[in-house]
Amino acid sequence: MKFYFILFYFFYLFICCKTENNHNSQDSTKKVLAENVKKDSFFPIKDSIELNSITVFGLKIGDTKMKIIEKLSKPNKVKKYLNELSGSDQVDYLYGQSTFTIDKDSLVQFDIHDKKFVLEGYNIQLGMDTLLVKNKFPISFAKRYSPNEDEVIVDLPIKNSSMHLYILLKNEKISSFQIYIPY
């Protein structure tokens, strides 16, 4: 009986020591993570881009409708509507398959579906290979999502803004890109 008692005692000590070692290793891991957070050396959740780096055909978000007409000439079609989410009157200037949205005389969004428009700050053009996006925005590319079997969307938040740059990929090629404001 003494033998079983001693065996049980050593087993109990072994378990207690093992548990203590696990707690110590978890505590040291937490300390390392906390130090890294203090140093800001952790990876961001997604890539982010600067708003002023986004230029399409020499146009930037915030440019006036006169500058749009100056750069692109008269639009093929003009569509006026009330944006129910923002509560403001907006105007879409359509150039081919692409749309430039104006709100209060300023460019607020664009949705590009034509090869003639290049995302100049990043040299992204429709029809280019998906690898270009993967190399330029590796974190966001890794976190891409697919609304259906044929399409993949890479979502890039714009720093200090509620806007996003969405790049749509189809068949391993860049299909479209847009600045989007989630209201």
C-alpha positions in Angstrom: 0.0 0.0 0.0 2.9 2.3 0.8 4.3 1.6 -2.6 1.1 2.8 -4.3 0.9 5.9 -2.1 4.5 6.8 -3.0 3.8 6.2 -6.7 0.7 8.3 -6.6 2.7 11.1 -4.8 5.4 11.1 -7.5 2.8 11.1 -10.2 1.1 14.1 -8.5 4.4 16.0 -8.3 5.2 15.3 -11.9 1.8 16.6 -13.0 2.1 19.7 -10.9 5.6 20.5 -12.2 4.5 20.0 -15.8 1.5 22.3 -15.3 3.8 24.9 -13.7 6.2 24.7 -16.6 3.3 25.2 -19.1 2.2 28.3 -17.2 5.7 29.7 -17.2 6.1 29.2 -21.0 2.7 30.8 -21.6 3.6 33.7 -19.4 6.9 34.2 -21.3 5.1 34.0 -24.6 2.7 36.7 -23.4 5.6 38.8 -22.4 7.3 38.5 -25.8 4.0 39.4 -27.6 3.4 42.4 -25.3 7.0 43.6 -26.0 6.4 43.3 -29.7 3.1 45.2 -29.5 4.9 48.0 -27.6 7.6 48.1 -30.3 4.9 48.1 -33.1 6.7 45.3 -34.7 3.6 43.1 -35.4 2.2 42.7 -38.9 -0.7 44.9 -40.0 -4.1 43.2 -40.6 -4.1 44.5 -44.2 -2.0 46.7 -46.5 -3.2 50.2 -46.6 -2.6 53.0 -49.1 -2.5 56.8 -49.1 -5.4 58.6 -50.6 -3.2 61.1 -52.4 -1.3 58.2 -54.1 -4.5 57.1 -56.0 -4.6 58.8 -59.4 -6.6 57.8 -62.5 -6.0 59.7 -65.7 -4.5 62.5 -63.7 -7.6 62.7 -61.4 -7.7 62.3 -57.6 -10.5 62.0 -55.1 -11.6 65.6 -54.3 -11.0 67.0 -57.8 -13.7 69.2 -59.2 -16.2 68.2 -61.9 -14.6 70.9 -64.1 -11.2 69.2 -63.8 -12.8 65.9 -64.7 -14.3 67.4 -67.9 -11.0 69.1 -68.6 -9.1 65.8 -68.4 -11.7 63.4 -69.9 -13.9 65.8 -71.9 -17.7 65.6 -71.9 -19.0 62.4 -70.4 -20.8 59.9 -72.6 -23.7 59.9 -70.2 -24.6 61.8 -67.0 -26.8 60.2 -64.4 -28.2 62.2 -61.5 -29.7 60.6 -58.4 -30.2 60.9 -54.7 -27.9 58.7 -52.7 -30.3 57.4 -50.0 -27.5 56.2 -47.8 -25.6 59.5 -47.7 -28.7 61.7 -48.2 -27.0 63.8 -50.9 -27.5 64.4 -54.6 -24.8 62.8 -56.7 -23.9 62.7 -60.3 -22.3 59.8 -62.2 -20.2 60.7 -65.2 -19.9 57.7 -67.5 -17.0 57.3 -69.8 -17.3 54.0 -71.7 -17.9 51.3 -69.0 -16.3 53.4 -66.2 -18.0 55.8 -63.7 -16.8 58.8 -61.9 -19.1 59.9 -59.1 -19.5 63.6 -58.1 -20.9 64.8 -54.8 -21.0 68.6 -54.1 -18.8 69.4 -57.1 -16.1 66.9 -56.0 -15.0 63.5 -57.2 -15.9 61.1 -54.4 -15.8 57.6 -56.1 -14.8 55.9 -59.3 -15.5 52.5 -60.7 -13.1 51.6 -63.6 -13.9 48.9 -66.2 -11.9 50.3 -69.2 -8.3 49.6 -70.1 -7.6 53.2 -70.9 -7.7 54.1 -67.2 -4.7 53.2 -65.2 -4.3 53.3 -61.4 -1.3 55.5 -61.9 0.2 55.5 -58.4 0.5 51.7 -58.5 0.6 51.2 -62.3 -2.4 48.9 -62.2 -4.3 48.4 -65.5 -7.1 46.1 -66.4 -6.0 42.9 -68.0 -2.8 42.8 -66.0 -1.8 39.5 -64.3 -3.0 38.8 -60.7 0.6 38.4 -59.6 1.0 42.2 -59.8 -1.6 42.7 -57.1 -0.1 39.9 -55.1 3.3 41.4 -55.2 2.2 45.0 -54.4 -0.3 44.1 -51.7 0.7 40.8 -50.2 -1.2 41.0 -46.9 -4.5 42.1 -48.5 -4.0 39.6 -51.3 -3.7 36.8 -48.7 -6.9 38.0 -47.1 -8.8 38.3 -50.4 -12.4 37.0 -50.6 -14.5 35.5 -53.3 -18.1 36.5 -53.9 -18.5 33.6 -56.3 -16.4 31.0 -58.1 -15.1 33.3 -60.9 -14.2 36.4 -59.0 -11.8 37.5 -56.3 -11.8 40.8 -54.5 -8.8 42.4 -52.9 -9.8 45.0 -50.4 -7.3 47.8 -49.6 -8.3 50.3 -46.8 -7.2 53.9 -47.5 -5.3 55.4 -44.6 -7.2 58.0 -42.4 -10.4 57.5 -44.4 -13.5 55.3 -44.5 -12.8 54.6 -48.2 -11.5 51.4 -49.7 -9.8 50.5 -53.0 -11.3 47.3 -54.3 -9.5 45.4 -57.0 -11.6 42.7 -58.8 -9.8 39.8 -60.3 -11.3 37.4 -62.8 -9.5 34.5 -64.5 -6.1 35.5 -63.0 -6.4 39.0 -64.5 -7.3 42.4 -63.1 -10.9 43.0 -64.2 -11.8 46.3 -62.5 -11.0 48.6 -59.6 -12.9 51.1 -57.7 -12.8 53.5 -54.8 -15.7 52.7 -52.5 -17.1 54.6 -49.6 -19.1 52.3 -47.3 -21.9 54.6 -46.0 
